[in-house]
């Protein structure tokens, strides 16, 4: 698998992780069946995608990228789907996460 394919799997994992987080909130403590089932399915598919990424990209870089990007995407979903408001400190923190993900991927290359 090429590096480009690995990053495409990473994007898929982030999308699935974000969907899982969104449906987990909608599941209301896993009391609603449909969102609960979708949460379970998306998290399993997310982990499956991440396992493919880790074949090429080191586990630390993979997970740091996945976690950071999923946090950003989930925050965006929260704003649009759940009408949540991000304050200045939240925006600064999310900006630092983006900087961290860029640093890990562009400057923190380790041998595979």
C-alpha positions, 0 to 999 in steps of 0.5 A: 500500500502506498503512502497516499493510499494510507492517508486516504484511509486516514481521512476515511478513519477521521470521517468514521470517527467523527460520525461515531462521535456524532451518533454517540451524542445522538444516542443519548447514553445508548438509550436510542437503538438506531444511533447506538447501532450506527455508533458501534458500526462506525467505530469498528469501521474506523478502527479497521481503517486505522489498522490499514494506515498503520501498515505504512505510517508509524503508529504514533504519527497515525494516532496523533493525526487521527485523534487531532483531526477527529477532534477538529472535525467533531468540534465543527460537527458540534457547531453545525449539528448541535448549535454549540458555540466555541469560545476564544480559548477553544478556538486557540486550542483547536488551532494548536491541535492543527499545528501539532498535526501538521508538525507531526506529519511534515516535520516529525517523520520517523523511520518505518 
